[in-house]
Amino acid sequence: MSSWQIIQQSLPLFEKGFILTLWLSFIGIIGSIIVGLICSLLKYFRVPVFSQIAAVYVEISRNTPLLVQLFFLYYAFPVFGFKLNAELCGIVGLIFLGGSYMAEGFNGGFDGVSKTQVETGKAIGLSRMQLARYVVFPQGFTLSVPALAANIIFLIKETSIFTVIAIPELTNTALDLIGMYYRSSEYLLVLVIGYAIILIPLSIILTLLEKRVRYGAFGN
């Protein structure tokens, strides 16, 4: 059987893995952005207790590998009575890891907001929520875009680690097929192409977005 025939036969399985990778990445990235934004705002406004909790979370998350986090969620949680299926473990793990990286990205953006504007907002009677909504978030988010873009690419690539808990995403699909048919070259080629289809267009879009942000071209 030719290499092309082998690749053709594997495409339906890779298609399922491709779609699952996209889905898990999408949910994980959205969740990471939400968690990161909340943690960053708590830290920026120095909310008592919660800002300290957010800081501890960021340190733990950034200093432990996703592999260890997934093992803990998948194998240790059931000991405490919390049994999660593999896909939910993957999503929670990606959000737990990604939230801390997004928080650091937002921190850099929010720290770039002029202190004069914040003080002016306080002087005219804006509450913390109003300051966050009208002053800090719009400018801070814009300044955070380059870091957020890098984190998005990073998190998509991290989904390859999901194979350790048998989630049938792209990498796990390739490894299963290699284990069954011993045709490494063909399946690894499809794996590389699959990630390239996801990451190359996304990288181009995010780069264009960064340029628009950098030159203040929104709305032009």
C-alpha positions as CSV (number, residue, x, y, z in Angstrom):
1,M,0.0,0.0,0.0
2,S,1.4,3.4,-1.0
3,S,2.0,6.2,1.5
4,W,-0.8,8.3,-0.1
5,Q,-3.3,5.5,0.4
6,I,-2.3,5.2,4.0
7,I,-2.8,8.9,4.5
8,Q,-6.2,8.9,2.8
9,Q,-7.4,6.0,5.0
10,S,-6.4,7.9,8.1
11,L,-8.0,11.2,7.2
12,P,-11.4,10.5,8.8
13,L,-9.7,9.8,12.2
14,F,-7.5,12.9,11.9
15,E,-10.5,15.0,11.0
16,K,-12.2,14.0,14.3
17,G,-9.0,14.7,16.1
18,F,-8.7,18.1,14.3
19,I,-12.2,19.1,15.3
20,L,-11.7,18.0,18.9
21,T,-8.4,19.9,19.1
22,L,-10.1,23.1,17.8
23,W,-13.0,22.7,20.3
24,L,-10.9,22.1,23.3
25,S,-8.6,24.9,22.4
26,F,-11.4,27.3,21.9
27,I,-13.1,26.6,25.2
28,G,-9.7,26.5,27.0
29,I,-8.6,29.9,25.5
30,I,-11.9,31.6,26.2
31,G,-11.9,30.3,29.8
32,S,-8.2,31.3,30.2
33,I,-8.9,34.9,29.1
34,I,-11.8,35.2,31.5
35,V,-9.8,33.8,34.4
36,G,-6.8,35.9,33.5
37,L,-8.8,39.1,33.2
38,I,-10.4,38.6,36.6
39,C,-7.1,37.8,38.3
40,S,-5.4,40.8,36.7
41,L,-8.2,43.2,37.8
42,L,-8.1,41.8,41.3
43,K,-4.4,42.4,41.5
44,Y,-4.5,45.8,39.7
45,F,-7.1,47.2,42.2
46,R,-5.5,45.4,45.1
47,V,-8.8,43.8,46.3
48,P,-8.2,42.5,49.8
49,V,-7.8,38.7,50.2
50,F,-8.9,38.0,46.6
51,S,-5.8,39.7,45.1
52,Q,-3.6,37.5,47.3
53,I,-5.5,34.4,46.3
54,A,-5.1,35.3,42.6
55,A,-1.3,35.9,43.1
56,V,-0.9,32.4,44.8
57,Y,-2.9,30.8,41.9
58,V,-0.7,32.5,39.3
59,E,2.5,31.3,41.0
60,I,1.3,27.7,41.4
61,S,-0.1,27.5,37.9
62,R,2.9,29.0,36.1
63,N,5.4,26.9,38.0
64,T,3.9,23.5,37.5
65,P,3.8,21.7,34.2
66,L,0.5,21.0,32.4
67,L,1.3,17.3,32.5
68,V,1.4,17.3,36.3
69,Q,-1.8,19.3,36.5
70,L,-3.6,16.9,34.2
71,F,-2.4,13.9,36.2
72,F,-3.7,15.5,39.3
73,L,-7.1,16.3,37.8
74,Y,-7.5,12.9,36.2
75,Y,-6.0,10.6,38.9
76,A,-6.0,12.5,42.2
77,F,-9.4,14.2,42.0
78,P,-11.4,10.9,42.1
79,V,-9.7,10.1,45.4
80,F,-11.4,13.2,46.9
81,G,-14.8,12.3,45.3
82,F,-14.5,14.5,42.1
83,K,-14.4,12.3,39.0
84,L,-14.0,14.2,35.7
85,N,-14.0,12.7,32.2
86,A,-10.9,13.1,30.1
87,E,-12.1,16.0,28.0
88,L,-13.3,18.0,31.0
89,C,-10.0,17.4,32.7
90,G,-8.2,18.7,29.6
91,I,-10.4,21.9,29.4
92,V,-10.0,22.5,33.2
93,G,-6.2,21.9,33.0
94,L,-5.8,24.2,30.0
95,I,-7.8,27.0,31.7
96,F,-5.9,26.5,34.9
97,L,-2.6,26.9,33.1
98,G,-3.7,29.5,30.6
99,G,-5.4,31.7,33.1
100,S,-2.2,32.5,34.8
101,Y,-0.4,33.3,31.6
102,M,-3.3,35.5,30.4
103,A,-3.2,37.2,33.9
104,E,0.4,38.1,33.4
105,G,-0.3,39.4,29.9
106,F,-3.2,41.6,31.2
107,N,-1.0,42.8,34.1
108,G,1.5,44.1,31.6
109,G,-1.2,45.9,29.7
110,F,-3.0,47.4,32.7
111,D,0.3,48.6,34.2
112,G,0.8,50.5,31.0
113,V,-2.3,52.6,31.5
114,S,-1.4,56.1,32.6
115,K,-1.7,56.6,36.3
116,T,-2.8,60.2,35.7
117,Q,-5.9,58.9,33.9
118,V,-6.7,56.6,36.8
119,E,-6.3,59.3,39.3
120,T,-8.4,61.7,37.3
121,G,-11.1,59.0,37.1
122,K,-11.0,58.7,40.9
123,A,-11.1,62.5,41.3
124,I,-14.4,62.8,39.3
125,G,-16.0,60.1,41.4
126,L,-15.7,56.9,39.3
127,S,-16.1,53.7,41.2
128,R,-13.7,50.8,40.8
129,M,-16.1,49.1,38.4
130,Q,-16.4,52.3,36.3
131,L,-12.6,52.8,36.3
132,A,-12.2,49.2,35.1
133,R,-14.8,49.5,32.5
134,Y,-14.1,52.9,31.0
135,V,-10.5,53.6,31.7
136,V,-8.3,50.6,32.6
137,F,-9.8,47.8,30.5
138,P,-10.1,49.4,27.1
139,Q,-6.5,50.7,27.1
140,G,-5.0,47.8,29.0
141,F,-6.6,45.2,26.7
142,T,-5.2,46.9,23.7
143,L,-1.7,47.0,25.2
144,S,-2.1,43.3,26.2
145,V,-2.8,42.0,22.7
146,P,0.7,40.9,21.8
147,A,1.1,38.9,25.0
148,L,-2.4,37.4,24.6
149,A,-1.7,36.4,21.0
150,A,1.5,34.6,22.1
151,N,-0.4,32.8,24.9
152,I,-3.2,31.7,22.5
153,I,-0.6,30.0,20.2
154,F,1.1,28.5,23.2
155,L,-2.1,27.0,24.6
156,I,-3.1,25.5,21.3
157,K,0.2,23.7,21.1
158,E,-0.2,22.5,24.7
159,T,-3.2,20.5,23.7
160,S,-0.8,17.9,22.4
161,I,-0.1,16.9,26.0
162,F,-3.8,15.8,26.3
163,T,-2.6,12.5,24.8
164,V,-1.4,11.4,28.3
165,I,-5.1,11.1,29.5
166,A,-6.2,9.5,26.2
167,I,-8.1,12.4,24.7
168,P,-8.3,11.6,21.0
169,E,-7.0,14.9,19.7
170,L,-4.5,15.3,16.9
171,T,-1.4,14.0,18.6
172,N,-3.2,11.1,20.3
173,T,-4.7,10.1,17.0
174,A,-1.3,10.0,15.3
175,L,0.3,8.0,18.1
176,D,-2.6,5.5,18.1
177,L,-2.3,4.9,14.4
178,I,1.5,4.6,14.6
179,G,1.1,2.0,17.4
180,M,-1.3,0.0,15.3
181,Y,0.2,0.2,11.8
182,Y,3.9,1.2,12.3
183,R,3.8,3.9,9.6
184,S,5.4,6.8,11.5
185,S,6.3,9.0,8.5
186,E,2.9,9.2,7.0
187,Y,1.0,9.8,10.3
188,L,3.5,12.3,11.6
189,L,3.3,14.2,8.3
190,V,-0.5,14.4,8.7
191,L,-0.1,15.5,12.3
192,V,2.3,18.3,11.3
193,I,0.0,19.5,8.5
194,G,-3.0,19.4,10.9
195,Y,-1.3,21.8,13.4
196,A,0.0,23.9,10.6
197,I,-3.6,24.4,9.2
198,I,-4.6,25.6,12.7
199,L,-1.6,27.7,13.7
200,I,-0.3,29.3,10.5
201,P,-3.5,31.2,9.6
202,L,-4.1,32.0,13.3
203,S,-0.6,33.4,13.6
204,I,-1.1,35.6,10.5
205,I,-4.4,36.9,11.9
206,L,-3.0,37.6,15.3
207,T,0.1,39.4,13.8
208,L,-2.2,41.6,11.7
209,L,-4.3,42.3,14.8
210,E,-1.1,43.3,16.7
211,K,-0.1,45.7,14.0
212,R,-3.5,47.4,14.0
213,V,-3.3,47.8,17.8
214,R,0.3,49.1,17.6
215,Y,-0.5,51.8,15.1
216,G,-3.9,52.7,16.5
217,A,-5.7,51.6,13.4
218,F,-8.9,50.4,15.0
219,G,-11.9,52.0,13.3
220,N,-10.0,53.3,10.4
